[in-house]
Amino acid sequence: MGAEAPDPGDGSRLGSPGLSSVQRAPEPGGPDPSLAAMAVGGLVVALEANFCRVALESAGPGGVDQLLCVRRTRLGKTGQQICVGDRVTVEGVDWTSRRGAVAAVAPRSSLLARPAVANCNRVVVVMALVQPDLDPIQLTRFLLTAEATGVQVDLVLTKADLLTPQRLEEWRQRLATWGYGPWLVSAQTGAGIEPLRQHLAEPGIAVLCGPSGVGKSSLLNALVPDLALRVGAVSGRLQRGRHTTRHVELFAIGAGGLLADTPGFNRPDLPPDPGALAGLFPEVRGRLGAGGCRFTNCLHQGDPGCAVGSDWPRYLHYLQCLDQVLAQEAAAKSRPAEPGLKQRGGRSEPRLDPRLRQLSRKRRRQGDGPQGDDSSTDRDGEEGEDRDLDPGARG
């Protein structure tokens, strides 16, 4: 996140415009300023520009249940990213303006890279049956991305009102051979909406993902009618959806359920490990569960003796995805390592140019004094100070 609050260490003030100091005099009839020193817990429900919206675990003074927060500088220095779905601790709360600063992020049970959502319990892949037409390869890629998260995967097919009952049954049977029982719904007629609402209302975070134009926002409007989210039409020439959702946001559904609406993207990245790709297909997991493959490093390409074989519906889809993953792996191995970079907090950063390094004050003083009295202790101290001055030396 771009905007960060300076961290003075005592929690006495926040440097973001509009955030007030807890040292200020109390306003008549206003909340007790001492409450600002309290740390409160909450859930990040949206990221908006350089801020995040945090829903509090319990309401504060005046019934405040949400805060608009910046991030403490120390989180950025340690490379900690804030995602929708994170459980966080908020400090320096100004209850009057409903502002605060995120000071800590709790450990996550799961993390989706795209869309970036933490602690999700279920990934809901949403695809349209028509307008645009359902592409089995694209659907397979989304399902593989969802399966790679290790959480429960649901499949929802929208615009069911535009197909005949016979075609709907054909798709239902086809996807059953893939290992999925799809929810066939229509946001226009309401068909299948209520059973799906009851299913998603179970406690936890469910993430909706899928291409643009498949009707995720329309589906959310049908599931939670009070939202009134903006929806868009499908391009007539390209048969692609137009982006209407710009950021990730959580919406309450039922007593404990939360739905994450996410921006659409048409081509999800495949998991990078070719050896683990086959295990992301439910039909392959079933065959391997019945009896392990005789080859420990088998990629299940139809070799004699392979327990998976080639007589399963998505075998050709699997080979196509496997070829792409192998090509990506070969390209990554052949790419030379970039010089002058260091790893910090899970990301690459440039090292400090040696020409920009400066001598420590101790070394400069010793350079003006008598020669030959540089003890090993002094040298160690100098090196320690140089490391403090040179962030790149810690890489």
Secondary structure, DSSP 8 states (H G I E B T S, - for coil): ---EE---SS-----STT---TTS---TTS--GGGGGS-EEEEEEEEETTEEEEEESS--GGG--EEEEEEEHHHHHTT----BT-EEEEEEEETTTTEEEEEEE---S-EETTTTEES-SEEEEEEESTTTT--HHHHHHHHHHHHTTTSEEEEEEE-GGGS-HHHHHHHHHHHHHHT---EE--TTT-TTHHHHHHHHTSSEEEEEE--TTSSHHHHHHHHSTT-------B-TTT--B-----S-EEEEETTTEEEEE----SS----S-HHHHGGGSHHHHHHHHHS--S-TT---SS-TT-SS-S-STTHHHHHHHHHHHHHHHHHHHHS---TTEEEETTEEEE---GGG----HHHHHHHHS-TT---HHHHHHHHHHHHHH-GGGG-
